Structures are given as C-alpha cells and as structure tokens.
C-alpha cells in the first residue's frame, strides 16, 4: 500500500537506480532524477488526497547532475585563433581590424559576448580616439586608465583592466576602421557602440558569433565558442597564480562558488608543479 512506504524506501529506490543490478544498468543522475521527481509527485498527490498519512518522498532530493567543466584552450591555440582574424580579408577590407579587436577583448578581459557587443565608446578608458578633448560625456564618470566598464547580468557593472594586446588592437580598430563603418550609417545620429558592422549599426551577438566561428575554422579549432575564450581567460589566470577571488571579480560572478569550478580545470597544472617541486614526487 502506498501509505506504508517510508522515506527509507524511497531513498533505497533512488540508490538502486544509481547503482543498478544484474538486470539493470546504473542510471545517470539526470535519468534517476526524473524518476525521483515522478515518485515525489505521486506521493505528494497521495498525501493531498488523503490516500497516505504523510509524504515520505518529500525529504528525498533528486541527485544533482555533475557540473560540466568549462572548456579552455591552450595559450598557443588562443594566439592562433586571434591571428586567424587577419586572414581572408582583401585590400581595403577593414573588418579584420574589428574582428581582431573583438577577440582580443574577449580573451583579454573575460567579457561575455553580450558585454562586448554592448560596449559603448564612453565605456572605454584607454583609447585616445574614445576620449573627446572636452572630457567624458555629461553624467559619465571617466574610466580609470587602461580599463573598460562592462555591463553584466542584471545590469551589474564592473571595471576591468585591459591588457596591452587588447588595447593596441582596439586602438587600431577605433582609429582606422570604426570611423569608416560609422560613416556608412544612414541614421541621423551615429551609434555609440564600440563594435559596428559595415552598415554602421551596433554589431549583434550573432554577428560577433560569426566572427569567432570564421576565425575558429580558419585556425583549425572546431567547437570554439565565445564562452571558450572566457573560460580560457579564467583558467590561464589561475594557472598563472591569480587568486580565485580576483578572478571572480574580473568575471563578474556574484558568488565565488561559481568561479571555483575553474580550479578543477587546473588540477593538471597543480600535478605538474608538485611533480617538479617535491623531492619525493617522482619514482
């Protein structure tokens, strides 16, 4: 009878799903979780309808699915990817300047693709082309030198430093390419966006995705996404000795728990350092 089932019975059912037996293969956490949700629904219904005196399944939680480790690529692969943005453009084609600036920014700051395409010129704090002679626009605080302002999830803003490679690429784009793109606009007022398409409008997320995809194909790096560069940014910082809370601030994570998943990616680095440094690590 359903009223005689206990919490221990439901927990044992879940354990059996996960462990399997001679006739049944073990279920993945996602599959076992769906079965437990169905069982919980059945017992909740029985308790609500008076068919059982209590709900024994309410205390049994579905198994948490394993966290997928972020995929990062090696530094030489990042360099090959960025270098590929300059290939394929004909004489007078200014798009490679924009494309390189975009990828340098994504990798150099860990920005999400939505944050990169959402950048306005007033968000830059380093490029001469981005700083009018009369100072920042009304109501806009000047950015600290060598930084940009990113607007993340929920409108939360953060100031992040920009390295020399990204600054140089952005300066080249802002001086040589962006004015030509802006001049092509049919709008009465020019777009404030940093990254423009050839029609002078703000580059879309889809457009930025296409830039990265083309470079990845050219560089022979299938499966690279904008988040791959963000993951690589965080992983390479931690590999270089950065504190996880610093990386948290740079990525704009609300909780350090989100950032700590990157520490799992660096286990190989830790093992390498251990093997090289500990006197009894080898042998």
ZITA-V433445 format. One record per run of one state. SS is the DSSP state (H for helix, E for strand, C for the rest). FROM is the first residue (numbers start at 1). TO is the last residue. Records with the same first field share a line. If there is no record, write none. Layout:
SS=FROM-TO ; FROM-TO
This chain:
C=1-1 ; 5-6 ; 20-28 ; 49-74 ; 87-94 ; 110-112 ; 118-119 ; 125-127 ; 131-146 ; 152-152 ; 156-156 ; 162-163 ; 177-177 ; 184-192 ; 194-195 ; 197-201 ; 203-204 ; 220-225 ; 240-243 ; 252-255 ; 260-260 ; 266-266 ; 278-283
H=2-4 ; 7-19 ; 29-48 ; 75-86 ; 95-109 ; 113-117 ; 121-123 ; 128-130 ; 153-155 ; 164-176 ; 178-183 ; 205-219 ; 226-239 ; 244-251 ; 256-259 ; 261-265 ; 267-277
E=120-120 ; 124-124 ; 147-151 ; 157-161 ; 193-193 ; 196-196 ; 202-202
